[in-house]
Amino acid sequence: MINFTRPDAPLLIETADFGQAKCRNCHEPILRGSWRIRVVFYEEGRFAPGGYVHLGCRTVYFETDEVLDPVLRFSPALTETERAELIRAFDTERTAPNQ
């Protein structure tokens, strides 16, 4: 089990619906249809929404690149096709979009 230096958990993945959300790391809009990691905080016994992170910003934001397994574990609604697309995207999107 990875202990992230940031206390964010669980990590869910989804595609952006409207393109209005901004990344918690780079503060740029997350384009409609692109993968985004939903950040959720555990506070006072409940999970609270914390915003989103570009897939390419994950290493900088979470201070590790080892987030694929937690993302897949906490995103059971993904189809096998979506999981395969996500794994490919993890391999190709290694740096923040604005860098």
trRosetta pair geometry for C-beta under 8 A, 3 or more apart (Angstrom, degrees):
i j d omega theta_ij theta_ji phi_ij phi_ji
2 64 6.5 -180 -174 119 135 162
2 66 5.1 172 -91 107 152 122
2 67 7.7 -111 73 -85 158 52
2 69 7.8 133 -3 61 119 117
2 70 6.9 -95 44 -34 116 124
4 7 7.2 174 87 -82 103 22
4 8 6.5 -53 97 46 153 78
4 9 7.4 169 27 -57 129 99
4 62 5.4 -66 -142 -168 123 94
4 63 7.0 124 -165 56 78 93
4 64 6.3 -128 -117 23 76 126
4 67 8.0 44 -87 -91 123 98
5 62 7.8 132 43 172 78 51
5 63 4.7 -27 39 67 122 145
5 64 7.5 139 5 -23 92 104
6 61 7.1 -37 -5 152 163 69
6 62 5.7 -111 32 -130 123 53
6 63 6.5 139 -17 13 97 107
7 41 7.1 56 109 -136 92 87
7 42 7.6 -102 155 41 101 90
8 11 6.9 70 125 -76 102 87
8 39 4.9 -50 -155 -154 136 96
8 40 6.9 115 -171 59 81 43
8 41 6.2 -62 -118 -86 65 67
8 50 6.4 -129 -126 71 108 159
8 62 7.2 -99 50 -107 124 92
9 40 6.9 -51 108 79 25 87
9 42 6.3 -18 71 -17 88 113
9 70 7.4 -83 -128 -171 91 139
10 40 5.9 5 51 57 57 124
10 47 7.6 -28 18 -123 83 138
10 70 6.7 -159 -160 175 79 102
10 73 7.7 -115 -159 95 124 96
10 74 3.8 168 157 -113 130 153
11 37 5.6 -20 -167 -169 100 112
11 38 7.4 147 -164 67 48 61
11 39 7.3 -14 -114 -104 72 51
11 40 7.7 -163 -84 25 31 90
11 67 5.8 -77 125 -170 173 108
11 70 4.8 72 39 120 116 111
11 71 4.8 -59 115 -85 112 68
11 74 5.7 134 67 48 50 140
12 37 7.2 141 76 -163 42 59
12 38 4.3 -17 69 52 98 113
12 40 6.9 51 4 -14 105 121
12 71 7.1 117 -139 -146 13 67
12 74 5.1 -101 -80 122 69 107
12 75 5.2 128 -149 -79 68 90
13 35 6.1 -9 -171 -164 106 101
13 36 7.3 161 -151 82 61 37
13 37 5.7 -34 -97 -104 73 62
13 38 7.1 -161 -82 8 20 83
13 55 7.9 50 -136 -92 112 102
13 71 4.7 52 -33 -175 117 111
13 72 7.9 -5 14 -71 129 43
13 75 4.8 -35 38 -71 84 159
13 78 7.2 14 77 -65 106 133
13 86 6.2 83 130 -132 156 138
14 35 7.6 155 88 -146 24 58
14 36 6.4 -26 70 62 70 82
14 38 6.1 31 15 -31 108 115
14 75 7.4 -168 -57 -130 69 123
15 33 5.5 -10 177 -154 122 32
15 34 6.6 153 -149 75 79 17
15 35 6.0 -52 -97 -89 65 45
15 36 7.2 103 -141 14 22 83
16 19 5.7 91 135 -75 129 49
16 21 6.2 -142 -132 39 110 112
16 30 4.6 177 -79 119 145 104
16 31 6.3 145 58 93 146 34
16 32 5.3 -121 104 -116 104 33
16 33 6.4 -41 61 14 83 24
16 34 5.5 12 14 53 114 70
16 35 8.0 -135 -15 -75 82 0
16 36 5.2 73 -60 -10 90 128
16 52 7.6 95 -93 174 98 165
17 32 7.0 -36 125 -135 20 85
18 21 7.6 105 65 -11 90 81
18 32 6.0 -63 161 -98 12 104
19 29 6.0 44 174 165 76 120
19 30 6.8 -145 -133 90 49 56
19 31 5.3 -3 -121 -154 105 35
19 32 3.5 -57 -45 -43 108 84
19 33 7.9 -7 -64 7 100 69
20 29 7.0 -62 -146 -140 16 108
21 29 7.2 116 79 -151 41 64
21 30 5.0 -16 83 34 93 115
21 36 6.8 83 88 -166 137 170
21 51 7.1 155 -167 -160 110 74
21 52 4.8 52 148 27 139 138
22 27 5.4 11 166 -161 124 47
22 28 6.5 168 -149 85 85 16
22 29 5.6 -56 -96 -90 70 45
22 30 6.9 170 -118 -11 19 82
22 51 7.7 -36 76 -162 66 119
22 52 7.6 148 81 61 28 98
23 26 4.8 22 85 46 132 81
23 27 6.2 -89 69 -39 77 15
23 28 5.6 8 23 52 115 67
23 29 7.8 103 -9 168 83 2
23 30 5.8 118 -57 -61 83 96
23 36 7.7 -140 -95 -134 81 108
23 52 6.4 -78 -107 102 49 81
23 53 5.6 68 -153 -136 87 41
23 54 4.6 -25 -102 -19 138 91
23 57 5.4 108 -176 13 138 160
23 97 7.9 163 -22 28 160 118
24 27 7.8 18 -151 -72 13 59
24 39 6.2 -12 -6 5 152 151
24 50 7.3 9 -77 141 151 89
24 51 4.6 116 -63 105 111 136
24 52 6.7 166 -16 72 92 35
24 53 5.4 -51 38 -79 98 82
24 57 7.9 168 63 119 67 143
24 61 6.3 87 87 -133 100 134
25 53 5.6 62 -11 -137 108 96
25 54 6.9 -95 47 29 117 92
25 57 3.8 173 58 173 148 134
25 60 5.5 108 -160 91 138 111
25 61 4.1 -96 -75 -71 121 108
25 96 6.4 -129 120 -118 130 124
26 54 6.6 -10 25 9 119 129
26 57 5.5 -132 -13 -97 104 137
26 96 5.3 142 -61 -175 131 124
26 97 6.5 -152 53 52 167 88
26 98 4.8 154 -166 20 140 125
26 99 7.8 -127 -103 -28 131 91
28 54 7.4 9 68 -44 102 135
28 97 6.2 -118 72 80 148 122
28 98 5.5 157 -31 -47 145 125
30 34 6.0 -138 176 72 80 113
30 36 4.7 37 -173 -84 155 132
30 52 5.7 -62 -18 115 156 136
30 54 5.9 -170 -108 -84 96 76
31 34 4.5 70 69 -5 89 125
34 54 7.5 -11 129 -136 130 83
34 55 7.3 -131 160 6 96 111
35 55 4.4 39 93 -46 113 132
35 86 6.4 128 -113 -118 145 81
35 89 5.4 111 2 139 150 161
35 93 7.7 -170 58 26 123 160
36 52 4.3 8 167 -174 127 124
36 53 6.7 148 -167 66 76 38
36 54 6.5 -50 -113 -102 77 34
36 55 6.8 -111 -94 -38 30 76
37 52 6.6 143 72 -160 47 66
37 53 4.6 -21 59 59 103 95
37 54 7.9 1 16 83 88 12
37 55 6.6 122 -27 -90 94 57
37 58 6.1 87 -7 -95 148 106
37 67 7.2 0 -118 144 153 143
37 71 6.4 -79 -119 -110 105 121
38 49 7.5 -58 -178 -139 103 86
38 51 8.0 -176 -152 107 55 27
38 52 5.8 -35 -102 -101 50 79
39 49 7.8 90 85 -174 65 53
39 50 3.9 -77 112 85 100 110
39 51 5.3 1 47 67 115 67
39 52 6.6 -167 5 -89 88 22
39 53 6.1 77 -43 -16 112 103
40 47 4.9 7 170 -174 121 108
40 48 6.9 151 -164 70 70 36
40 49 6.2 -45 -110 -108 73 39
40 50 5.8 175 -102 10 18 102
41 47 7.1 148 77 -156 38 56
41 48 4.9 -25 66 62 92 93
41 49 7.9 4 21 94 82 9
41 50 4.7 100 -20 -60 97 129
42 45 8.0 9 180 -114 86 7
42 46 7.4 175 -151 89 57 27
42 47 5.8 -34 -96 -96 64 63
42 48 7.7 157 -100 15 15 80
43 46 6.4 -29 72 65 65 74
43 47 8.0 101 24 -127 69 18
43 48 5.0 -16 31 3 115 129
53 57 5.1 -129 -178 84 91 111
53 58 5.9 111 128 -87 127 63
53 61 4.9 -117 -135 41 142 170
53 62 7.7 121 127 -34 173 95
54 57 4.1 86 57 4 95 105
54 58 7.5 -119 94 -34 58 70
54 93 7.7 -128 151 172 94 134
54 96 6.7 101 72 -143 133 66
54 97 5.5 -98 -178 -11 166 115
55 58 6.1 -20 -167 -25 38 116
55 89 5.7 -15 156 146 164 115
55 90 7.0 -112 -176 -89 117 56
55 93 4.7 60 110 100 107 150
56 93 4.1 -100 -77 177 83 101
56 94 6.9 6 -137 56 77 16
56 95 5.7 -1 -175 86 104 36
56 96 5.3 133 126 -120 97 23
56 97 5.0 115 69 -46 142 72
57 60 5.6 -64 -168 49 66 108
57 61 5.2 57 139 -21 93 115
57 96 4.5 53 -96 -114 74 89
57 97 7.0 -50 -47 4 93 82
58 61 6.0 -65 -137 44 26 104
58 62 5.6 -10 179 13 69 116
58 65 7.0 92 107 -127 105 54
58 67 5.5 -124 179 37 130 146
59 62 6.9 -63 -124 53 17 87
59 63 7.6 55 171 -116 49 11
59 64 6.9 -110 -138 103 62 17
59 65 4.6 -3 -101 -81 103 81
59 94 7.1 24 -14 -173 141 62
59 95 7.7 -48 40 -105 128 39
60 63 7.5 9 -178 -75 23 49
60 96 5.6 -13 7 -53 142 119
62 67 5.6 79 69 -63 170 133
64 67 6.8 130 96 -42 93 87
65 94 7.6 1 -127 -142 130 84
66 69 7.2 -11 174 21 80 104
67 70 5.7 -60 -159 48 60 107
67 71 5.5 63 145 -29 84 109
68 71 5.7 -61 -147 38 28 113
68 72 6.3 23 160 -16 66 108
68 86 7.9 146 -142 137 92 103
68 87 7.1 70 -155 -113 131 70
68 90 5.2 47 -93 -138 117 164
69 72 5.9 -57 -145 38 29 107
69 73 6.2 30 157 -21 64 109
70 73 5.5 -56 -143 37 33 114
70 74 6.1 9 166 -1 69 111
71 74 6.5 -70 -144 48 23 94
71 75 5.9 0 163 -1 63 124
71 86 7.5 -155 123 169 128 137
72 75 6.1 -73 -134 49 24 99
72 78 7.4 -82 -135 43 67 143
72 83 6.6 65 -127 -135 108 105
72 86 7.5 156 -84 103 89 142
73 76 7.9 -10 173 -59 31 81
75 78 5.0 42 134 -19 105 113
78 82 4.2 -132 -164 94 91 123
78 83 5.0 116 128 -60 125 80
78 86 6.8 -27 -154 -12 152 143
79 82 4.6 97 50 8 75 102
79 83 7.0 -134 95 -6 40 86
80 83 5.5 -51 -147 35 33 115
80 84 6.5 34 153 -19 64 103
81 84 5.8 -55 -151 35 31 110
81 85 6.4 30 151 -17 65 106
82 85 5.6 -53 -146 38 34 112
82 86 6.1 37 153 -22 66 106
83 86 5.6 -54 -146 36 30 114
83 87 6.4 32 155 -20 64 104
84 87 5.8 -51 -148 33 31 111
84 88 6.6 32 152 -16 62 104
85 88 5.7 -57 -153 38 32 112
85 89 6.2 32 150 -20 66 107
86 89 5.5 -54 -146 37 32 112
86 90 6.4 38 153 -23 65 101
87 90 5.7 -47 -149 30 32 114
87 91 6.8 31 151 -17 61 104
88 91 5.7 -59 -156 35 34 111
88 92 6.4 12 156 -6 69 112
89 92 6.0 -66 -141 46 32 99
89 93 5.4 1 173 6 74 117
90 93 6.9 -58 -114 50 20 88
91 94 7.9 -25 169 -55 27 99
95 99 5.3 -114 162 79 110 112
96 99 4.3 70 66 5 97 114
